[in-house]
Amino acid sequence: MKKLILILSLVFSLQSCSQPNLNKEEMIAEFTKNTPNPSIYNTHPQYRLEQYSSNCRWEIRLNDMLLFLGEMSHTKSGSISNNSFWLNYYILHSGKQIITIKIYPVEGQKTLGEFATFRLIGLDLYPDKTKDKTNYQRLLSWELPDKDVKDLPFLIIKKEFEAVVPYTNVGWEKSKDLTEIKDLDKMVIEKMKDLEEIMKEENGIAHLNLAKNSLQEKYICSYSNSKEIAEDCNDLVSMFTGNNEVEGIEWVPYTNYELVFYGNGRVVSLRRRGDVFNFYGPAYKGKWKDDKSYTEQCFSKFFHIPEGSDKLEIIR
């Protein structure tokens, strides 16, 4: 059965349109100029996390930023999940990092029950994955205990680890506290609709022009060279242009939502209910052209207001 796809915020990011538009070649040149050459770093450390679960729902946050989107909102008994996450995008600089794991029952069940299983298989450091993909150090592992949890409505676990990386990204650390801003939901919806229009117009160049800040941080923390930056830009543009394999598209309206905060109140999104997933950004539903099966597509978005600005921008 064809898998439903969520395009994560690692791939797409939207920011203010105040800067002049550039074509694709100019954008690639700008990214290359502003991204440190990986050769200046002695090593290229990467952090990864792998989890396994069954018969429960869960979410994992790193530095209070959501790693898993949708929170498995419609998980039924018997469901199994196994995921691997790249963490550097949420590690802004060296120092203490906080992992938060929330585990809660499957839909329709009030407690975890005796069959809930969750394993943090490993949080691993690859000292220099560019040169050696097999050498790693296991920093953390954890498993949901069998005893004394079946009657719990949820369980929250926090773990810490020290990261050492050669780069520094700004991210959301200096962003404004959003929790007291009036009509914040309307501001978020407006930004989501801007991106929705770009998607409808299949305007990959426009998206590339709007993605500068978040993409730049991605290239920095992934140690991207000029060739990799060019390939990624080309992929982002082509992804918007004539490649839709879904027919009968129906865009999901911005109703039945709640504001959800991340990044210690400095990052926000709207969570909306879907038939299968919870949506954190522009979303549509339809049928795959090849086998006519149902699908939902979501472009997950998380917003902040940078230091010195009063405009909402997408941060991840």
Secondary structure in CASP SS format (residue, H / E / C, confidence):
PFRMAT SS
TARGET T0000
AUTHOR 0000-0000-0000
METHOD secondary structure of the structure
MODEL  1
M C 1.00
K C 1.00
K C 1.00
L C 1.00
I C 1.00
L E 1.00
I E 1.00
L C 1.00
S C 1.00
L C 1.00
V C 1.00
F C 1.00
S C 1.00
L C 1.00
Q C 1.00
S C 1.00
C C 1.00
S C 1.00
Q C 1.00
P C 1.00
N C 1.00
L C 1.00
N C 1.00
K H 1.00
E H 1.00
E H 1.00
M H 1.00
I H 1.00
A H 1.00
E H 1.00
F H 1.00
T H 1.00
K H 1.00
N H 1.00
T C 1.00
P C 1.00
N C 1.00
P H 1.00
S H 1.00
I H 1.00
Y C 1.00
N C 1.00
T C 1.00
H C 1.00
P C 1.00
Q E 1.00
Y E 1.00
R E 1.00
L E 1.00
E E 1.00
Q E 1.00
Y E 1.00
S E 1.00
S E 1.00
N C 1.00
C C 1.00
R E 1.00
W E 1.00
E E 1.00
I E 1.00
R E 1.00
L E 1.00
N C 1.00
D C 1.00
M E 1.00
L E 1.00
L C 1.00
F C 1.00
L C 1.00
G C 1.00
E C 1.00
M C 1.00
S C 1.00
H C 1.00
T C 1.00
K C 1.00
S C 1.00
G C 1.00
S C 1.00
I E 1.00
S E 1.00
N E 1.00
N E 1.00
S E 1.00
F E 1.00
W E 1.00
L C 1.00
N H 1.00
Y H 1.00
Y H 1.00
I C 1.00
L C 1.00
H C 1.00
S C 1.00
G E 1.00
K E 1.00
Q E 1.00
I E 1.00
I E 1.00
T E 1.00
I E 1.00
K E 1.00
I E 1.00
Y E 1.00
P C 1.00
V C 1.00
E C 1.00
G C 1.00
Q C 1.00
K C 1.00
T C 1.00
L C 1.00
G C 1.00
E C 1.00
F C 1.00
A C 1.00
T E 1.00
F E 1.00
R E 1.00
L E 1.00
I E 1.00
G E 1.00
L E 1.00
D E 1.00
L E 1.00
Y E 1.00
P C 1.00
D C 1.00
K C 1.00
T C 1.00
K C 1.00
D C 1.00
K C 1.00
T C 1.00
N C 1.00
Y C 1.00
Q E 1.00
R E 1.00
L E 1.00
L E 1.00
S E 1.00
W E 1.00
E E 1.00
L C 1.00
P C 1.00
D C 1.00
K C 1.00
D C 1.00
V C 1.00
K C 1.00
D C 1.00
L C 1.00
P C 1.00
F C 1.00
L E 1.00
I E 1.00
I E 1.00
K E 1.00
K E 1.00
E E 1.00
F E 1.00
E E 1.00
A E 1.00
V C 1.00
V C 1.00
P C 1.00
Y C 1.00
T C 1.00
N C 1.00
V C 1.00
G C 1.00
W C 1.00
E C 1.00
K C 1.00
S C 1.00
K C 1.00
D C 1.00
L C 1.00
T C 1.00
E C 1.00
I C 1.00
K C 1.00
D C 1.00
L H 1.00
D H 1.00
K H 1.00
M H 1.00
V H 1.00
I H 1.00
E H 1.00
K H 1.00
M H 1.00
K H 1.00
D H 1.00
L H 1.00
E H 1.00
E H 1.00
I H 1.00
M H 1.00
K H 1.00
E H 1.00
E C 1.00
N C 1.00
G H 1.00
I H 1.00
A H 1.00
H H 1.00
L H 1.00
N H 1.00
L H 1.00
A C 1.00
K H 1.00
N H 1.00
S H 1.00
L H 1.00
Q H 1.00
E H 1.00
K H 1.00
Y H 1.00
I H 1.00
C H 1.00
S C 1.00
Y C 1.00
S C 1.00
N C 1.00
S H 1.00
K H 1.00
E H 1.00
I H 1.00
A H 1.00
E H 1.00
D H 1.00
C H 1.00
N H 1.00
D H 1.00
L H 1.00
V H 1.00
S H 1.00
M H 1.00
F C 1.00
T C 1.00
G C 1.00
N C 1.00
N C 1.00
E C 1.00
V E 1.00
E E 1.00
G E 1.00
I E 1.00
E E 1.00
W E 1.00
V C 1.00
P C 1.00
Y C 1.00
T C 1.00
N C 1.00
Y E 1.00
E E 1.00
L E 1.00
V E 1.00
F E 1.00
Y E 1.00
G H 1.00
N H 1.00
G H 1.00
R C 1.00
V E 1.00
V E 1.00
S E 1.00
L E 1.00
R E 1.00
R E 1.00
R E 1.00
G C 1.00
D C 1.00
V C 1.00
F C 1.00
N E 1.00
F E 1.00
Y C 1.00
G C 1.00
P C 1.00
A E 1.00
Y E 1.00
K E 1.00
G E 1.00
K E 1.00
W E 1.00
K C 1.00
D C 1.00
D C 1.00
K C 1.00
S C 1.00
Y E 1.00
T E 1.00
E E 1.00
Q E 1.00
C E 1.00
F E 1.00
S C 1.00
K C 1.00
F C 1.00
F E 1.00
H E 1.00
I C 1.00
P C 1.00
E C 1.00
G C 1.00
S C 1.00
D C 1.00
K C 1.00
L C 1.00
E E 1.00
I E 1.00
I C 1.00
R C 1.00
END
